[in-house]
Amino acid sequence: MNEPITPTQPEPSVAAGEHHLVHRSGWLRAAVLGANDGIISVSSLLVGVASAPSATMSGVFLAGSAALVGGALSMAAGEYVSVSSQSDTEQADLARERRELARAPEQETAELAAIYETRGVSADLARQIAEQMMAHDAIGAHMRDELGLTDELAARPIQAALSSAAAFTAGAAPPLLVAVLAPHRLIAVSVFAAALLLLALLGALGARVGGARIVPAMTRVVFWGATAMGVTAVIGRFVGTSI
């Protein structure tokens, strides 16, 4: 008679419900990159334009609005082209794998078994697993174990484009709003301070969600943001004066 499972023995449902932070790396990187780009690029442009002695409120708003729209569309287009290329490569690999499965199933079974052996499974057991996987879902097994592709990580160009545009807009909109609400003489300073605060929060949030150290993440994003805005402020000041 089998002994009952004690509370110290993990049940299958518990193991299946485990969550790991590495699964967040793809979408987290895209979201942080888009928002970070939106904050730094638009804030830098706003600070540069506002630092010019001849800057007007309408000019600052026009420049910021154009940067927001142009940047969001640029991010969307770039992400769409990039992920579309990735999707084309994935589909080409899957088509080739389907042809190989139809032409030489035995060779593909041996190939799958060899993969399992390299992961520490004994030769006999690896062969049994490969045969069962081939019988259950051959293309799925090769897609996952040979090509390293999964449905969760599959390339989706439209989704990637929309997500990048949304992330950029979310990062760019607050500095533009600050520029609109701030007194004319304080636009550059207000945008600079607001952008640094937003970058610090974004760095902390990204580190928190990704399970990384918060202080280093905040420090590097604030440093590069301050550098970018500082450079554009100097350019705006001197170029605006000469013009």
C-alpha positions as CSV (number, residue, x, y, z in Angstrom):
1,M,0.0,0.0,0.0
2,N,1.4,3.4,-1.0
3,E,2.2,5.9,1.7
4,P,0.3,9.1,1.7
5,I,2.1,12.2,0.4
6,T,3.4,14.2,3.3
7,P,3.2,18.1,3.3
8,T,7.0,18.2,2.7
9,Q,6.7,16.5,-0.7
10,P,5.9,19.0,-3.5
11,E,2.9,18.1,-5.5
12,P,3.0,18.4,-9.3
13,S,0.6,21.4,-9.3
14,V,3.0,23.3,-7.0
15,A,6.0,22.7,-9.3
16,A,3.9,23.6,-12.3
17,G,2.9,26.9,-10.7
18,E,6.4,28.2,-10.1
19,H,7.3,31.6,-11.5
20,H,10.8,32.8,-12.4
21,L,11.9,36.3,-13.1
22,V,13.8,35.3,-16.2
23,H,10.5,34.9,-18.0
24,R,10.0,38.7,-17.7
25,S,13.2,39.6,-19.4
26,G,11.8,40.0,-22.9
27,W,8.8,42.3,-22.3
28,L,10.6,44.1,-19.4
29,R,13.5,45.0,-21.6
30,A,11.2,46.3,-24.3
31,A,9.1,48.3,-22.0
32,V,12.0,49.9,-20.1
33,L,13.8,50.7,-23.3
34,G,10.8,52.4,-24.9
35,A,9.9,54.4,-21.8
36,N,13.5,55.3,-21.1
37,D,14.0,56.4,-24.7
38,G,10.8,58.5,-24.5
39,I,11.9,60.3,-21.4
40,I,15.5,61.0,-22.4
41,S,15.0,62.0,-26.0
42,V,12.0,64.2,-25.5
43,S,13.3,65.8,-22.3
44,S,16.6,66.4,-23.9
45,L,15.0,68.1,-26.9
46,L,12.7,70.2,-24.6
47,V,15.7,71.3,-22.4
48,G,17.8,72.2,-25.5
49,V,15.0,74.2,-27.1
50,A,14.0,75.9,-23.9
51,S,17.6,76.8,-23.1
52,A,17.8,79.0,-26.2
53,P,17.4,82.7,-25.3
54,S,15.0,83.1,-28.2
55,A,12.8,80.2,-27.2
56,T,9.1,80.7,-27.1
57,M,6.4,78.6,-25.4
58,S,4.8,77.7,-28.7
59,G,8.2,76.7,-30.1
60,V,8.9,74.4,-27.1
61,F,5.5,72.8,-27.3
62,L,5.8,72.2,-31.1
63,A,9.3,70.7,-30.7
64,G,8.2,68.4,-27.9
65,S,5.0,67.3,-29.7
66,A,6.9,66.5,-32.9
67,A,9.5,64.6,-30.9
68,L,6.8,62.6,-29.1
69,V,4.9,61.6,-32.3
70,G,8.0,61.1,-34.4
71,G,9.7,59.1,-31.7
72,A,6.7,56.8,-31.1
73,L,6.3,56.1,-34.8
74,S,10.1,55.5,-35.2
75,M,10.1,53.1,-32.3
76,A,7.1,51.3,-33.8
77,A,8.5,51.1,-37.2
78,G,11.9,49.9,-36.0
79,E,10.5,47.3,-33.8
80,Y,8.1,46.0,-36.5
81,V,10.9,45.6,-39.0
82,S,13.2,44.0,-36.5
83,V,10.7,41.5,-35.1
84,S,9.4,40.8,-38.6
85,S,12.9,39.7,-39.6
86,Q,13.0,37.5,-36.6
87,S,9.6,36.0,-37.4
88,D,10.7,35.3,-41.0
89,T,13.8,33.5,-39.7
90,E,11.7,31.4,-37.3
91,Q,9.2,30.5,-40.0
92,A,12.0,29.5,-42.4
93,D,13.5,27.2,-39.7
94,L,10.2,25.6,-39.0
95,A,9.5,25.0,-42.7
96,R,12.9,23.4,-43.0
97,E,12.3,21.2,-39.9
98,R,8.9,20.1,-41.3
99,R,10.6,19.0,-44.5
100,E,13.3,17.0,-42.5
101,L,10.6,15.3,-40.4
102,A,8.8,14.2,-43.5
103,R,11.9,13.1,-45.3
104,A,13.9,11.4,-42.5
105,P,11.8,10.9,-39.3
106,E,14.2,8.3,-37.9
107,Q,17.2,10.6,-38.2
108,E,15.2,13.4,-36.6
109,T,14.3,11.0,-33.7
110,A,18.0,10.3,-33.2
111,E,18.8,14.0,-33.3
112,L,16.2,14.7,-30.6
113,A,17.5,11.8,-28.5
114,A,21.1,13.2,-28.8
115,I,19.8,16.5,-27.5
116,Y,18.3,14.9,-24.4
117,E,21.6,12.9,-23.8
118,T,23.6,16.2,-23.7
119,R,21.3,17.3,-21.0
120,G,22.2,14.4,-18.8
121,V,19.6,11.8,-19.8
122,S,20.8,8.2,-20.3
123,A,20.9,7.0,-23.9
124,D,18.1,4.4,-23.5
125,L,15.8,6.8,-21.7
126,A,16.7,9.6,-24.1
127,R,15.6,7.4,-27.0
128,Q,12.4,6.5,-25.3
129,I,11.6,10.2,-24.6
130,A,12.4,11.2,-28.1
131,E,10.1,8.5,-29.6
132,Q,7.3,9.5,-27.3
133,M,7.8,13.2,-28.1
134,M,7.8,12.5,-31.8
135,A,4.6,10.5,-31.6
136,H,2.9,13.2,-29.5
137,D,4.0,16.4,-31.3
138,A,7.1,16.0,-33.5
139,I,7.3,19.6,-34.8
140,G,6.6,21.0,-31.4
141,A,9.4,18.9,-29.8
142,H,11.9,20.0,-32.4
143,M,10.7,23.6,-32.3
144,R,11.2,23.7,-28.5
145,D,14.3,21.5,-27.9
146,E,16.2,21.9,-31.1
147,L,15.4,25.4,-32.3
148,G,14.8,26.9,-28.8
149,L,11.4,28.4,-29.9
150,T,8.2,28.6,-27.8
151,D,4.8,30.0,-28.3
152,E,5.3,32.4,-25.5
153,L,8.5,33.9,-27.0
154,A,7.4,33.7,-30.6
155,A,8.0,36.9,-32.7
156,R,4.9,39.0,-33.0
157,P,5.7,42.1,-35.1
158,I,2.5,44.1,-34.7
159,Q,2.3,43.5,-30.9
160,A,5.9,44.5,-30.6
161,A,5.4,47.7,-32.6
162,L,2.4,48.8,-30.6
163,S,4.0,48.0,-27.3
164,S,7.1,50.0,-28.2
165,A,5.1,53.0,-29.4
166,A,3.0,52.9,-26.2
167,A,6.1,52.6,-24.0
168,F,7.8,55.5,-25.7
169,T,4.6,57.7,-25.4
170,A,4.2,56.8,-21.8
171,G,7.8,58.0,-21.1
172,A,7.6,61.1,-23.4
173,A,4.2,62.5,-22.3
174,P,5.1,63.6,-18.7
175,P,8.1,65.8,-19.6
176,L,6.0,67.5,-22.4
177,L,3.2,68.1,-19.8
178,V,5.7,69.6,-17.4
179,A,7.0,71.9,-20.2
180,V,3.4,73.1,-20.9
181,L,2.5,73.7,-17.2
182,A,5.8,75.2,-16.1
183,P,6.5,79.0,-16.1
184,H,8.3,80.1,-19.3
185,R,11.6,80.9,-17.5
186,L,11.6,77.6,-15.6
187,I,10.8,75.2,-18.4
188,A,14.3,73.9,-18.8
189,V,14.9,73.4,-15.1
190,S,11.4,71.9,-14.5
191,V,11.8,69.4,-17.4
192,F,15.3,68.5,-16.2
193,A,14.2,67.8,-12.7
194,A,11.0,66.0,-13.7
195,A,13.0,63.8,-16.2
196,L,15.5,62.8,-13.6
197,L,12.8,61.8,-11.2
198,L,11.0,59.8,-13.8
199,L,14.2,58.1,-14.8
200,A,15.0,57.2,-11.2
201,L,11.5,55.7,-10.8
202,L,11.7,53.8,-14.0
203,G,15.1,52.4,-13.1
204,A,13.8,51.4,-9.7
205,L,10.7,49.8,-11.2
206,G,12.6,47.9,-13.8
207,A,15.0,46.6,-11.2
208,R,12.2,45.7,-8.8
209,V,10.2,43.7,-11.4
210,G,13.3,42.0,-12.8
211,G,14.7,41.1,-9.3
212,A,17.9,43.2,-9.8
213,R,19.6,45.7,-7.5
214,I,17.7,48.9,-7.4
215,V,20.5,51.5,-6.7
216,P,22.8,50.6,-9.6
217,A,19.8,50.5,-12.0
218,M,18.7,54.0,-10.8
219,T,22.2,55.4,-10.9
220,R,23.0,54.4,-14.5
221,V,19.8,55.6,-16.0
222,V,19.8,58.9,-14.1
223,F,23.5,59.5,-15.1
224,W,23.0,59.0,-18.8
225,G,19.7,61.0,-18.7
226,A,21.4,63.9,-17.0
227,T,24.3,63.8,-19.4
228,A,22.0,63.9,-22.5
229,M,20.0,66.8,-21.2
230,G,23.1,68.6,-20.1
231,V,24.7,68.4,-23.5
232,T,21.5,69.6,-25.3
233,A,21.1,72.4,-22.8
234,V,24.6,73.7,-23.7
235,I,24.0,73.3,-27.4
236,G,20.6,75.1,-27.1
237,R,22.2,77.9,-25.1
238,F,25.0,78.7,-27.5
239,V,23.4,77.7,-30.8
240,G,20.3,79.7,-29.9
241,T,22.4,82.7,-29.1
242,S,24.3,82.6,-32.4
243,I,21.1,82.2,-34.4
